Amino acid sequence: MNNKIETISNLFEGKEIRSIWDTEKEDYYFSVVDVVAALTDSNNPRNYWNMLKKRMSEEEQSELSTKCVQLKLKAQDGKLRETDTLDTKGILRLIESIPSPKAEPFKMWLANLGSERIDEVFDPEIAIKRAIDYYRKRGYPDKWIETRLKGILNRNKLTDVWKENGITKDYEYGILTNEIYKSWSGMKSSEYKEYKGIRKESLRDNMTDVEIALTDLGEIATRELTKEYKPQGLNENKEMAKRGGNIAKITRDSLEKELGRKVITKENTLNYQYIDSSKEIENKIE
């Protein structure tokens, strides 16, 4: 299996899997017909998919077909045509539903992933070691890894404080995080990712040490302000997040004045680049 670029497309060596990036949901949508063609010997993958949908419906397992989204993808004739697509999670479920020998290696891969996660429940240290190994293999120095892990711990401390002050929903955490980012960097998290040329990849994993330090400072300041003033609900916590981010902004402005240059950079750690918003990825090394 080609792990050079870690997207679903790499599960199917030599097969084109048309995909499109949803910037709002920050996820890929993949052509169902292309996946069916890659995993079966069907001469007509479109009919195969229709039969599979019918079978799932008869067995009251129509979850996949109902989650399909019709998106315009480029067909063989070069025209954009409405195509059944599924997000990453849906595509993995589709693989599990296809009774084909070609699908077995992927099913084993999924089963191994599930087994690893179960092991981590009983021994959380496995997950920590896995993360450290992941970063080391990608060339991150141990000092960076140590700072990154501490940042994750500090982030959890912040979300714990938010919970104590009435923040319970995932989208609320996202809103507050964006307030911190906007205050010190001038960009929301999604905008920052776009600026750096990344998509699903972790923003912090693609930051310089200075950018990480400013992010951590904004979150630590927000945490301490929240503990001190005990805001309740989303609006009051947004105000604390802005103030915390602004403390990091003051530090950024001061540092940039001394350096005579900006500290926010487009630099990332990817060994590939995205060609366009509809599909392709190119390896920088190639």
NORPEKA-V457222 format. One record per residue. N is the residue number from 1. PSI is psi as a letter, one per 20 degrees, with the letter a starting at -180 (none if undefined). Layout:
N | PSI
N | PSI
This chain:
1 | p
2 | o
3 | j
4 | g
5 | o
6 | m
7 | r
8 | h
9 | h
10 | i
11 | i
12 | n
13 | p
14 | j
15 | p
16 | p
17 | o
18 | p
19 | r
20 | q
21 | p
22 | o
23 | h
24 | g
25 | i
26 | l
27 | q
28 | q
29 | p
30 | q
31 | p
32 | g
33 | h
34 | h
35 | g
36 | g
37 | h
38 | h
39 | i
40 | r
41 | j
42 | p
43 | i
44 | n
45 | h
46 | g
47 | h
48 | g
49 | g
50 | g
51 | h
52 | g
53 | g
54 | g
55 | g
56 | h
57 | g
58 | h
59 | j
60 | k
61 | l
62 | j
63 | g
64 | g
65 | h
66 | h
67 | i
68 | q
69 | p
70 | o
71 | q
72 | o
73 | q
74 | p
75 | r
76 | h
77 | j
78 | i
79 | q
80 | p
81 | q
82 | p
83 | p
84 | p
85 | q
86 | q
87 | a
88 | g
89 | g
90 | h
91 | h
92 | h
93 | h
94 | g
95 | g
96 | h
97 | i
98 | o
99 | m
100 | p
101 | h
102 | h
103 | i
104 | g
105 | h
106 | h
107 | h
108 | g
109 | g
110 | g
111 | h
112 | h
113 | g
114 | h
115 | g
116 | g
117 | h
118 | g
119 | h
120 | h
121 | g
122 | h
123 | n
124 | h
125 | h
126 | g
127 | h
128 | g
129 | h
130 | g
131 | g
132 | g
133 | h
134 | g
135 | g
136 | g
137 | h
138 | j
139 | j
140 | p
141 | q
142 | h
143 | g
144 | g
145 | g
146 | g
147 | g
148 | g
149 | h
150 | h
151 | h
152 | g
153 | g
154 | h
155 | g
156 | h
157 | h
158 | g
159 | h
160 | g
161 | g
162 | g
163 | g
164 | i
165 | k
166 | j
167 | o
168 | i
169 | q
170 | g
171 | h
172 | g
173 | g
174 | g
175 | g
176 | h
177 | g
178 | h
179 | h
180 | g
181 | g
182 | h
183 | g
184 | h
185 | i
186 | j
187 | q
188 | r
189 | g
190 | h
191 | h
192 | g
193 | g
194 | h
195 | h
196 | i
197 | k
198 | r
199 | e
200 | i
201 | q
202 | p
203 | g
204 | h
205 | i
206 | j
207 | q
208 | r
209 | h
210 | g
211 | g
212 | g
213 | g
214 | h
215 | g
216 | g
217 | g
218 | g
219 | h
220 | g
221 | g
222 | g
223 | g
224 | h
225 | g
226 | g
227 | h
228 | g
229 | i
230 | l
231 | q
232 | p
233 | r
234 | g
235 | g
236 | h
237 | h
238 | h
239 | g
240 | h
241 | g
242 | g
243 | h
244 | g
245 | h
246 | h
247 | g
248 | h
249 | g
250 | g
251 | g
252 | g
253 | g
254 | g
255 | g
256 | h
257 | g
258 | h
259 | h
260 | k
261 | r
262 | q
263 | i
264 | p
265 | q
266 | i
267 | p
268 | r
269 | j
270 | q
271 | j
272 | r
273 | q
274 | p
275 | g
276 | r
277 | i
278 | h
279 | f
280 | q
281 | p
282 | p
283 | p
284 | h
285 | g
286 | none
